[in-house]
Amino acid sequence: MKQYLKLELLVELPADLEVELIKPPTPQVDNTIIVEPDKKIIVDLDKKMTMSVDELAEELQISTSTIYTMVRQNEIPHKKVRGRILFHRPTIEEWLMNTE
């Protein structure tokens, strides 16, 4: 199931300002949200928010046994839900950016 996010921006413009609205030829989705002036969070709505051990191992191109070892040693952020180990994609992406 695809999810869509609609954002509206309301801006008050000065009365003497001339505004020309330019419509792009085709609809474009940037999927970029500016959080702070120098930081961006890329949101890909087609990707799942959680990943299994197998999915994460494939995405990081490492073995599942390495993932299990990292989970056991609390080296990687994860949650256990009814015996399953799950990874929250945005948390993993942030963890990867901050890991040396």
Secondary structure per residue as TSV (DSSP state, phi and psi in degrees):
chain	resnum	aa	ss	phi	psi
A	1	M	-	360.0	125.8
A	2	K	-	-84.9	142.5
A	3	Q	-	-116.2	141.4
A	4	Y	-	-121.8	144.9
A	5	L	-	-118.1	123.9
A	6	K	-	-110.9	125.2
A	7	L	-	-116.4	138.9
A	8	E	-	-119.9	139.3
A	9	L	-	-120.0	120.4
A	10	L	-	-106.6	122.9
A	11	V	-	-130.2	132.5
A	12	E	-	-90.2	123.0
A	13	L	-	-105.3	149.3
A	14	P	-	-61.4	147.2
A	15	A	T	-64.0	-30.8
A	16	D	T	-88.5	4.2
A	17	L	-	-86.9	129.8
A	18	E	-	-87.9	131.7
A	19	V	-	-123.0	131.3
A	20	E	-	-117.7	120.6
A	21	L	-	-88.4	126.7
A	22	I	-	-114.0	122.8
A	23	K	-	-98.6	129.9
A	24	P	-	-66.4	151.8
A	25	P	S	-63.2	-34.4
A	26	T	S	-130.4	150.7
A	27	P	-	-62.7	137.0
A	28	Q	-	-126.6	140.5
A	29	V	-	-118.2	118.7
A	30	D	-	-86.3	-32.3
A	31	N	-	58.4	25.5
A	32	T	E	-112.7	130.5
A	33	I	E	-118.9	124.3
A	34	I	E	-84.9	122.3
A	35	V	E	-97.9	-49.1
A	36	E	E	-133.5	164.8
A	37	P	T	-51.3	-40.2
A	38	D	T	-106.4	4.9
A	39	K	E	-119.5	140.8
A	40	K	E	-126.3	146.8
A	41	I	E	-118.1	123.1
A	42	I	E	-91.8	126.5
A	43	V	-	-113.2	115.0
A	44	D	-	-108.1	104.7
A	45	L	T	-73.1	-11.3
A	46	D	T	-82.3	-15.5
A	47	K	S	-90.4	148.5
A	48	K	-	-70.1	149.9
A	49	M	S	-79.0	-27.5
A	50	T	E	-118.6	153.1
A	51	M	E	-131.0	149.8
A	52	S	-	-87.0	176.1
A	53	V	H	-59.7	-46.3
A	54	D	H	-61.7	-43.8
A	55	E	H	-64.9	-42.2
A	56	L	H	-67.0	-42.5
A	57	A	H	-59.8	-42.0
A	58	E	H	-65.5	-42.8
A	59	E	H	-67.4	-38.7
A	60	L	H	-86.3	-7.1
A	61	Q	T	58.0	47.8
A	62	I	-	-132.4	168.5
A	63	S	-	-77.8	156.6
A	64	T	H	-65.5	-32.1
A	65	S	H	-65.4	-33.5
A	66	T	H	-65.2	-42.2
A	67	I	H	-61.7	-46.9
A	68	Y	H	-60.2	-39.0
A	69	T	H	-64.8	-42.8
A	70	M	H	-64.9	-37.2
A	71	V	H	-66.0	-47.2
A	72	R	H	-59.4	-35.6
A	73	Q	T	-94.8	10.7
A	74	N	T	52.6	41.3
A	75	E	-	-93.2	-11.6
A	76	I	S	-135.0	136.7
A	77	P	-	-67.2	131.0
A	78	H	-	-155.5	168.3
A	79	K	E	-132.6	146.5
A	80	K	E	-108.4	123.9
A	81	V	E	-123.5	109.9
A	82	R	T	50.2	43.9
A	83	G	T	87.6	-10.4
A	84	R	E	-93.5	141.3
A	85	I	E	-94.7	122.9
A	86	L	E	-123.1	151.0
A	87	F	E	-124.6	131.2
A	88	H	E	-85.9	116.8
A	89	R	H	-52.2	-51.4
A	90	P	H	-60.4	-35.8
A	91	T	H	-66.6	-41.4
A	92	I	H	-65.7	-41.6
A	93	E	H	-62.7	-41.5
A	94	E	H	-65.9	-42.3
A	95	W	H	-59.9	-42.3
A	96	L	H	-63.9	-38.6
A	97	M	H	-68.7	-30.1
A	98	N	H	-97.7	-1.8
A	99	T	-	-89.7	135.1
A	100	E	-	-97.5	360.0
